[in-house]
Amino acid sequence: MQLITSASTYINELETYKQRYRQLETVNQELQKKVIEIETNHKQLYNEHLILQDKYDLLVYKRFARSAEQLLADEKQPLLFSEEAGQPQAEEETPQELETVKSFTRKKVGGRKPLSANLERRPRTVDIPESEKTCACGAVLTRIGEETSEKLVIIPPEIYVEQTIRPKYACLKCEGTEDEGKPAVRIAAAEPAIIPKSIASPSLLSMIITQKFEMHLPYYRQEKPFAQIGAHISRQDMANWQQQVFAFLKPLFDLLEAMIKTGPVMRMDETTVQVIGEEGREDTQTSYMWLALGGPPDKRVARYEYHPTHAAYNAREFLQGYSGYLQTDGYEGYDCAVKDLPGIIHVGCFAHARRKFFEAAKINKKPQSAEEGIKYIRRLYQLEDALRSKWKDDLEKFQEERKKEAVPILAEFKEWLLKRVGEVPPKTLLGEAINYALNQWDKLIKYIESPYLTPDNNAAENAIRPFVLGRKNWLFCQSVGGAKSSCGMYSLIETAKLNGLVPREYLTALFGRAPYASTPEDWEKLLPWNIKLPV
């Protein structure tokens, strides 16, 4: 009986221990879940810390450091107060591949650059006195050579008032009564002018417009120099002339817009602009100036347009009727703009992809991964420079060689991107750079399809830069009309520069001849690649 009691007690205790074990197991599982949750939260917070640290470091770098995309970490001069400065670098056992960088092999030309041979030369001789041209032996000295030096002389521009005199004629005998059908007083017809009954000559208009849109000198800064010579021209007068010129030249702008869509490649970009007094919008709202760069290789056109929004339909409207390659940055609006538009092949920009890797390399304490991505892109640019220099007169051969040599580099680069994308937090700067390159990859590699394409959209960025520089000076446009006419003036100036003309000379000729244009053929003769400028 005692044995049965002991066994029963043992069984009860065993059940108690089992129950207690199950309770502890449940607690353990809950604790493990909490540990996993804490580890997950810790990893998430750490990644957020990395992201915020990257953004902070990048803001500090942009604020205080140089922004040029030039040197990689192994090429930079060590920081003076860095802990690593002065420490010997360990020699690597593996041989390093040598790369020739274009900017590093550039020859430095000693001394100042010579003055252009196109500048007029006015000789001035500085000779010794006649009394010193006789030797002590009595013989006359013979000229055996000379030394020549040059100085650049600047004379203020010639400014004068052109008086146009139109004599009047009348018959004092019959006072015109015998000459039916003709006026009693005869006078030559007034010459047509782009701004009738104005003091603005073609050369004055050209100077005012190039001063603002090429030299970035706002109209209020031009008032004083005019007043100093006794010509009181207000900023309002200059602004009104600008809009009148823009309206008068509409047929020419229509021809430029048609020409820009006939080339094999169009490049687009956009930047912000502030417009005052726009109906239905606050003065502080941001508007946009859009740029399209295109046309045949020998008839290049830069076309600027104002739009109040950054919406994709602005680009879509401009692209109607165009067929060819469109190269842009990664703004998603361009993808929407070309959607369902037949004949347009969208091409990406390696410069923007490279810029993101540079930003990651600038602020990363271990930038080797970012710099490895930069090296792949740099190899593509080196290949582009070398082949364009070698085959500049044979585009077909250039295209063939570029495709053959660029494809293996692109394949290596993509393989590296796919390997690194799973190892780097996606929201860090390096993660964003990798994901940007992968998301844009299909568009990035399309540049090898045409010899007229380059790896980047820098041509458009260079064309939009004058507007950005000017905006720092004039800050905003006073009206929508002013914004639109400003885009017209930039279009004229930048198109002239693209075609090898001096903008001031082209605008002077254009403003003088445009009043005589009456047919489409007349306007075509005024296009930058057709106009004949005075020698």
ROSE-450750 format. One line per 5 residues: number of its first residue (from 1); their letters; for each residue x, y, z of C-alpha. Coordinates in nm, 3 decimals. Layout:
N
NUM = a = X Y Z | ...
//
This chain:
535
1 = mqlit = 0.000 0.000 0.000 | 0.285 0.231 0.086 | 0.444 0.151 -0.250 | 0.128 0.251 -0.435 | 0.114 0.577 -0.243
6 = sasty = 0.475 0.658 -0.330 | 0.415 0.581 -0.698 | 0.107 0.804 -0.699 | 0.304 1.086 -0.537 | 0.584 1.042 -0.790
11 = inele = 0.337 1.055 -1.079 | 0.178 1.373 -0.943 | 0.518 1.536 -0.901 | 0.612 1.429 -1.256 | 0.296 1.587 -1.392
16 = tykqr = 0.377 1.902 -1.196 | 0.727 1.911 -1.342 | 0.591 1.850 -1.692 | 0.342 2.131 -1.651 | 0.616 2.356 -1.518
21 = yrqle = 0.840 2.257 -1.812 | 0.566 2.342 -2.059 | 0.520 2.679 -1.890 | 0.894 2.747 -1.907 | 0.902 2.636 -2.269
26 = tvnqe = 0.621 2.879 -2.349 | 0.805 3.157 -2.166 | 1.124 3.068 -2.352 | 0.948 3.083 -2.687 | 0.802 3.423 -2.596
31 = lqkkv = 1.148 3.543 -2.490 | 1.301 3.416 -2.815 | 1.033 3.605 -3.010 | 1.116 3.918 -2.811 | 1.488 3.869 -2.881
36 = ieiet = 1.417 3.832 -3.253 | 1.190 4.138 -3.240 | 1.459 4.339 -3.057 | 1.725 4.226 -3.304 | 1.498 4.319 -3.594
41 = nhkql = 1.424 4.659 -3.441 | 1.792 4.709 -3.371 | 1.884 4.627 -3.730 | 1.608 4.855 -3.859 | 1.719 5.140 -3.631
46 = ynehl = 2.081 5.084 -3.728 | 1.992 5.100 -4.098 | 1.790 5.417 -4.034 | 2.090 5.557 -3.849 | 2.313 5.478 -4.150
51 = ilqdk = 2.065 5.644 -4.386 | 2.037 5.959 -4.172 | 2.413 5.969 -4.121 | 2.465 5.944 -4.498 | 2.221 6.228 -4.562
56 = ydllv = 2.376 6.443 -4.291 | 2.730 6.383 -4.417 | 2.623 6.458 -4.774 | 2.459 6.787 -4.670 | 2.774 6.886 -4.482
61 = ykrfa = 2.989 6.792 -4.781 | 2.774 6.990 -5.024 | 2.779 7.289 -4.791 | 3.150 7.303 -4.715 | 3.341 7.093 -4.968
66 = rsaeq = 3.409 7.112 -5.339 | 3.142 6.951 -5.553 | 3.352 6.848 -5.853 | 3.324 6.481 -5.947 | 3.695 6.421 -5.997
71 = llade = 3.904 6.207 -5.765 | 3.860 5.865 -5.612 | 3.982 5.776 -5.262 | 4.306 5.615 -5.377 | 4.385 5.928 -5.580
76 = kqpll = 4.299 6.188 -5.318 | 4.557 6.369 -5.112 | 4.534 6.245 -4.748 | 4.361 6.480 -4.507 | 4.608 6.680 -4.301
81 = fseea = 4.455 6.590 -3.962 | 4.326 6.244 -4.052 | 4.423 5.963 -3.815 | 4.539 5.768 -4.118 | 4.755 6.050 -4.250
86 = gqpqa = 5.124 5.978 -4.232 | 5.077 5.607 -4.175 | 5.248 5.382 -4.428 | 5.014 5.205 -4.665 | 5.040 4.829 -4.690
91 = eeetp = 5.170 4.713 -5.023 | 4.926 4.502 -5.218 | 5.051 4.170 -5.341 | 4.828 4.160 -5.647 | 4.935 4.366 -5.949
96 = qelet = 4.717 4.666 -6.019 | 4.579 4.747 -6.362 | 4.707 5.083 -6.483 | 4.449 5.327 -6.615 | 4.529 5.634 -6.822
101 = vksft = 4.300 5.917 -6.716 | 4.248 6.185 -6.974 | 4.267 6.477 -6.730 | 4.594 6.348 -6.581 | 4.783 6.319 -6.911
106 = rkkvg = 4.690 6.666 -7.032 | 4.995 6.871 -7.122 | 5.032 7.203 -6.951 | 5.119 7.480 -7.191 | 5.372 7.718 -7.043
111 = grkpl = 5.318 8.093 -7.053 | 5.012 8.283 -7.158 | 4.807 8.194 -7.463 | 4.880 8.397 -7.778 | 4.629 8.654 -7.895
116 = sanle = 4.403 8.538 -8.176 | 4.533 8.586 -8.530 | 4.189 8.721 -8.623 | 4.245 9.036 -8.417 | 4.352 9.343 -8.608
121 = rrprt = 4.723 9.434 -8.573 | 4.836 9.798 -8.574 | 5.219 9.808 -8.582 | 5.398 10.070 -8.376 | 5.776 10.102 -8.408
126 = vdipe = 5.993 10.215 -8.116 | 6.333 10.297 -8.272 | 6.662 10.432 -8.144 | 6.748 10.797 -8.225 | 6.912 10.868 -8.562
131 = sektc = 7.223 10.990 -8.379 | 7.280 10.639 -8.242 | 7.258 10.467 -8.581 | 7.621 10.551 -8.660 | 7.910 10.343 -8.528
136 = acgav = 8.221 10.501 -8.368 | 8.415 10.393 -8.678 | 8.191 10.610 -8.894 | 7.990 10.329 -9.060 | 7.609 10.339 -9.061
141 = ltrig = 7.450 10.062 -8.855 | 7.262 9.795 -9.048 | 6.923 9.663 -8.933 | 6.973 9.292 -8.858 | 6.640 9.202 -8.706
146 = eetse = 6.377 9.309 -8.460 | 6.198 9.212 -8.141 | 5.819 9.211 -8.135 | 5.588 9.223 -7.836 | 5.209 9.250 -7.829
151 = klvii = 4.965 9.430 -7.600 | 4.588 9.415 -7.625 | 4.430 9.761 -7.657 | 4.062 9.811 -7.571 | 3.872 10.118 -7.695
156 = ppeiy = 3.516 10.174 -7.569 | 3.250 10.069 -7.824 | 3.142 10.328 -8.075 | 2.810 10.481 -7.978 | 2.628 10.732 -8.195
161 = veqti = 2.279 10.840 -8.293 | 2.184 10.749 -8.648 | 1.967 11.023 -8.796 | 1.751 10.905 -9.085 | 1.656 11.197 -9.310
166 = rpkya = 1.376 11.153 -9.564 | 1.346 11.459 -9.790 | 0.996 11.573 -9.886 | 0.908 11.689 -10.239 | 0.613 11.892 -10.367
171 = clkce = 0.521 12.087 -10.680 | 0.508 12.458 -10.613 | 0.344 12.530 -10.952 | 0.026 12.318 -10.944 | 0.059 12.190 -10.589
176 = gtede = 0.001 11.835 -10.720 | -0.336 11.897 -10.882 | -0.210 11.791 -11.225 | -0.053 11.465 -11.102 | -0.357 11.245 -11.041
181 = gkpav = -0.323 10.937 -10.827 | -0.011 11.054 -10.655 | 0.023 11.243 -10.327 | 0.092 11.612 -10.337 | 0.390 11.565 -10.108
186 = riaaa = 0.623 11.281 -10.189 | 0.859 11.120 -9.940 | 1.043 10.789 -9.922 | 0.860 10.520 -9.728 | 0.978 10.466 -9.373
191 = epaii = 1.212 10.168 -9.344 | 1.050 9.869 -9.174 | 1.173 9.805 -8.821 | 1.128 9.526 -8.574 | 0.999 9.787 -8.325
196 = pksia = 0.847 10.076 -8.526 | 0.873 10.435 -8.399 | 1.137 10.340 -8.146 | 1.496 10.443 -8.078 | 1.590 10.075 -8.070
201 = spsll = 1.821 9.988 -8.358 | 1.910 9.624 -8.437 | 2.252 9.668 -8.274 | 2.101 9.822 -7.959 | 1.846 9.541 -7.926
206 = smiit = 2.119 9.286 -7.983 | 2.341 9.438 -7.714 | 2.062 9.465 -7.457 | 1.945 9.107 -7.509 | 2.291 8.948 -7.514
211 = qkfem = 2.389 9.148 -7.204 | 2.098 8.993 -7.016 | 2.075 8.641 -7.158 | 2.440 8.569 -7.237 | 2.627 8.790 -6.987
216 = hlpyy = 2.356 8.756 -6.717 | 2.320 9.135 -6.666 | 1.961 9.219 -6.560 | 1.788 9.517 -6.716 | 1.800 9.724 -6.397
221 = rqekp = 2.182 9.699 -6.407 | 2.186 9.815 -6.766 | 1.994 10.136 -6.691 | 2.286 10.319 -6.528 | 2.543 10.273 -6.807
226 = faqig = 2.290 10.404 -7.058 | 2.212 10.702 -6.836 | 2.583 10.781 -6.810 | 2.605 10.839 -7.187 | 2.283 11.042 -7.193
231 = ahisr = 2.049 10.770 -7.322 | 1.770 10.721 -7.069 | 1.635 10.372 -7.135 | 1.431 10.228 -6.851 | 1.419 9.864 -6.755
236 = qdman = 1.050 9.865 -6.850 | 1.138 9.982 -7.200 | 1.391 9.700 -7.235 | 1.142 9.442 -7.106 | 0.876 9.566 -7.350
241 = wqqqv = 1.122 9.551 -7.640 | 1.208 9.194 -7.546 | 0.844 9.086 -7.567 | 0.788 9.273 -7.894 | 1.093 9.104 -8.048
246 = faflk = 0.966 8.764 -7.931 | 0.621 8.821 -8.086 | 0.768 8.951 -8.414 | 0.996 8.649 -8.457 | 0.725 8.385 -8.411
251 = plfdl = 0.769 8.248 -8.768 | 1.137 8.189 -8.693 | 1.060 8.008 -8.367 | 0.813 7.786 -8.553 | 1.089 7.689 -8.797
256 = leami = 1.327 7.611 -8.510 | 1.065 7.392 -8.342 | 1.008 7.201 -8.665 | 1.383 7.160 -8.726 | 1.453 7.024 -8.377
261 = ktgpv = 1.231 6.723 -8.449 | 1.415 6.623 -8.767 | 1.738 6.503 -8.604 | 1.826 6.150 -8.492 | 1.858 6.246 -8.122
266 = mrmde = 1.672 6.484 -7.893 | 1.786 6.562 -7.541 | 1.561 6.717 -7.277 | 1.605 6.868 -6.933 | 1.420 7.109 -6.708
271 = ttvqv = 1.486 7.355 -6.426 | 1.287 7.575 -6.193 | 1.188 7.938 -6.242 | 0.978 8.178 -6.035 | 0.713 8.387 -6.209
276 = igeeg = 0.539 8.685 -6.048 | 0.175 8.769 -6.114 | 0.067 8.445 -6.280 | -0.309 8.413 -6.275 | -0.439 8.146 -6.037
281 = redtq = -0.097 8.084 -5.877 | 0.089 8.224 -5.579 | 0.404 8.423 -5.649 | 0.601 8.177 -5.436 | 0.495 7.871 -5.640
286 = tsymw = 0.760 7.701 -5.850 | 0.730 7.697 -6.227 | 0.954 7.525 -6.480 | 1.158 7.604 -6.786 | 1.196 7.305 -7.020
291 = lalgg = 1.478 7.257 -7.269 | 1.489 7.044 -7.583 | 1.817 7.004 -7.771 | 1.814 6.840 -8.113 | 1.813 6.878 -8.488
296 = ppdkr = 2.048 6.736 -8.752 | 2.421 6.732 -8.663 | 2.488 7.037 -8.885 | 2.171 7.227 -8.784 | 2.150 7.201 -8.408
301 = varye = 1.870 7.373 -8.218 | 1.820 7.461 -7.852 | 1.453 7.524 -7.775 | 1.339 7.658 -7.438 | 0.976 7.659 -7.325
306 = yhpth = 0.800 7.787 -7.014 | 0.538 7.578 -6.831 | 0.386 7.640 -6.488 | 0.415 7.275 -6.380 | 0.656 6.982 -6.383
311 = aayna = 0.392 6.750 -6.527 | 0.484 6.490 -6.788 | 0.226 6.614 -7.039 | 0.444 6.922 -7.102 | 0.716 6.699 -7.247
316 = reflq = 0.461 6.475 -7.418 | 0.304 6.771 -7.595 | 0.644 6.886 -7.720 | 0.740 6.536 -7.840 | 0.432 6.495 -8.059
321 = gysgy = 0.544 6.419 -8.414 | 0.902 6.331 -8.317 | 1.062 5.998 -8.401 | 1.409 5.901 -8.282 | 1.614 5.872 -7.963
326 = lqtdg = 1.521 6.078 -7.658 | 1.795 6.111 -7.394 | 1.705 6.241 -7.048 | 1.787 6.201 -6.681 | 1.595 5.964 -6.452
331 = yegyd = 1.288 6.187 -6.399 | 0.990 5.951 -6.424 | 0.784 6.212 -6.608 | 0.978 6.138 -6.927 | 0.879 5.771 -6.906
336 = cavkd = 0.515 5.879 -6.888 | 0.566 6.130 -7.170 | 0.700 5.875 -7.420 | 0.453 5.603 -7.324 | 0.249 5.500 -7.630
341 = lpgii = 0.433 5.754 -7.850 | 0.548 5.550 -8.152 | 0.901 5.579 -8.281 | 1.063 5.721 -7.965 | 1.343 5.524 -7.795
346 = hvgcf = 1.415 5.647 -7.443 | 1.785 5.663 -7.345 | 1.925 5.714 -6.995 | 2.216 5.917 -6.859 | 2.529 5.762 -6.708
351 = aharr = 2.633 6.098 -6.564 | 2.340 6.088 -6.322 | 2.418 5.729 -6.227 | 2.782 5.822 -6.171 | 2.682 6.124 -5.962
356 = kffea = 2.500 5.903 -5.713 | 2.808 5.681 -5.673 | 3.020 5.992 -5.620 | 2.787 6.113 -5.347 | 2.815 5.775 -5.176
361 = akink = 3.194 5.777 -5.209 | 3.227 6.129 -5.069 | 3.067 6.058 -4.734 | 3.131 5.686 -4.684 | 3.411 5.601 -4.441
366 = kpqsa = 3.487 5.294 -4.654 | 3.409 5.419 -5.004 | 3.573 5.132 -5.192 | 3.241 4.981 -5.307 | 3.112 5.312 -5.442
371 = eegik = 3.443 5.381 -5.613 | 3.436 5.040 -5.775 | 3.108 5.141 -5.939 | 3.266 5.469 -6.049 | 3.555 5.281 -6.209
376 = yirrl = 3.319 5.082 -6.431 | 3.154 5.402 -6.553 | 3.491 5.570 -6.600 | 3.605 5.282 -6.824 | 3.302 5.348 -7.046
381 = yqled = 3.394 5.717 -7.073 | 3.757 5.644 -7.147 | 3.648 5.407 -7.421 | 3.412 5.672 -7.560 | 3.686 5.937 -7.571
386 = alrsk = 3.943 5.707 -7.729 | 3.712 5.574 -8.002 | 3.563 5.912 -8.090 | 3.912 6.054 -8.128 | 4.024 5.759 -8.341
391 = wkddl = 3.715 5.729 -8.564 | 3.588 6.088 -8.569 | 3.558 6.080 -8.949 | 3.395 5.736 -8.970 | 3.082 5.712 -8.756
396 = ekfqe = 2.995 5.367 -8.883 | 3.331 5.224 -8.775 | 3.308 5.410 -8.444 | 2.967 5.257 -8.378 | 3.093 4.908 -8.458
401 = erkke = 3.400 4.935 -8.235 | 3.214 5.096 -7.945 | 2.949 4.827 -7.941 | 3.212 4.552 -7.949 | 3.420 4.695 -7.663
406 = avpil = 3.150 4.848 -7.443 | 2.927 4.541 -7.414 | 3.178 4.337 -7.201 | 3.229 4.634 -6.965 | 2.854 4.679 -6.929
411 = aefke = 2.812 4.307 -6.857 | 3.078 4.322 -6.582 | 2.919 4.630 -6.434 | 2.572 4.475 -6.419 | 2.708 4.156 -6.262
416 = wllkr = 2.872 4.369 -5.991 | 2.548 4.565 -5.934 | 2.342 4.246 -5.897 | 2.594 4.108 -5.647 | 2.603 4.424 -5.435
421 = vgevp = 2.230 4.503 -5.437 | 2.158 4.230 -5.180 | 2.446 4.332 -4.954 | 2.379 4.705 -4.913 | 2.080 4.862 -4.731
426 = pktll = 1.864 4.999 -5.015 | 1.806 5.342 -4.860 | 2.169 5.430 -4.796 | 2.338 5.646 -5.057 | 2.527 5.349 -5.197
431 = geain = 2.208 5.142 -5.200 | 2.024 5.421 -5.382 | 2.307 5.447 -5.637 | 2.299 5.073 -5.706 | 1.920 5.060 -5.732
436 = yalnq = 1.913 5.369 -5.956 | 2.160 5.206 -6.195 | 1.965 4.880 -6.201 | 1.626 5.050 -6.244 | 1.763 5.263 -6.529
441 = wdkli = 1.976 4.986 -6.680 | 1.770 4.917 -6.993 | 1.778 5.289 -7.079 | 2.143 5.340 -6.978 | 2.281 5.082 -7.222
446 = kyies = 2.083 5.211 -7.522 | 2.348 5.475 -7.597 | 2.556 5.213 -7.780 | 2.283 5.180 -8.044 | 2.356 5.506 -8.228
451 = pyltp = 2.681 5.693 -8.304 | 2.496 6.019 -8.239 | 2.433 5.919 -7.877 | 2.676 5.971 -7.589 | 2.679 5.800 -7.248
456 = dnnaa = 2.520 6.102 -7.083 | 2.280 6.393 -7.120 | 2.548 6.653 -7.045 | 2.484 6.840 -7.369 | 2.137 6.934 -7.241
461 = enair = 2.272 7.021 -6.897 | 2.533 7.249 -7.055 | 2.264 7.418 -7.263 | 2.044 7.476 -6.959 | 2.331 7.612 -6.747
466 = pfvlg = 2.318 7.968 -6.893 | 1.957 7.994 -6.776 | 2.055 7.875 -6.427 | 2.342 8.128 -6.409 | 2.116 8.408 -6.529
471 = rknwl = 1.849 8.314 -6.274 | 2.096 8.386 -5.992 | 2.106 8.746 -6.111 | 1.753 8.834 -6.220 | 1.593 8.590 -5.968
476 = fcqsv = 1.242 8.581 -6.117 | 1.027 8.679 -6.416 | 0.780 8.965 -6.377 | 0.508 8.796 -6.586 | 0.419 8.487 -6.785
481 = ggaks = 0.484 8.687 -7.102 | 0.828 8.776 -6.972 | 0.904 8.410 -6.894 | 0.797 8.295 -7.241 | 0.987 8.570 -7.422
486 = scgmy = 1.296 8.496 -7.208 | 1.281 8.137 -7.328 | 1.269 8.272 -7.685 | 1.579 8.486 -7.633 | 1.770 8.196 -7.477
491 = sliet = 1.667 7.982 -7.775 | 1.812 8.233 -8.022 | 2.138 8.282 -7.832 | 2.211 7.918 -7.754 | 2.114 7.802 -8.105
496 = aklng = 2.352 8.059 -8.252 | 2.632 7.931 -8.028 | 2.560 7.569 -8.123 | 2.606 7.663 -8.487 | 2.935 7.848 -8.436
501 = lvpre = 2.802 8.205 -8.448 | 2.870 8.496 -8.215 | 2.524 8.568 -8.065 | 2.560 8.947 -8.076 | 2.652 8.942 -8.445
506 = yltal = 2.375 8.698 -8.531 | 2.107 8.892 -8.344 | 2.214 9.223 -8.500 | 2.180 9.075 -8.849 | 1.855 8.898 -8.760
511 = fgrap = 1.688 9.205 -8.611 | 1.792 9.415 -8.910 | 1.664 9.173 -9.175 | 1.358 9.022 -9.007 | 1.131 9.324 -9.086
516 = yastp = 1.184 9.253 -9.458 | 1.086 8.884 -9.429 | 0.740 8.814 -9.571 | 0.749 8.452 -9.692 | 0.860 8.121 -9.533
521 = edwek = 1.160 8.125 -9.766 | 1.261 8.465 -9.629 | 1.247 8.337 -9.273 | 1.446 8.026 -9.360 | 1.728 8.248 -9.483
526 = llpwn = 1.747 8.395 -9.131 | 1.810 8.063 -8.956 | 2.158 8.045 -8.796 | 2.290 7.788 -9.046 | 2.160 7.986 -9.347
531 = iklpv = 2.217 8.350 -9.257 | 2.507 8.537 -9.420 | 2.676 8.770 -9.176 | 2.881 9.073 -9.285 | 3.255 9.012 -9.290
//
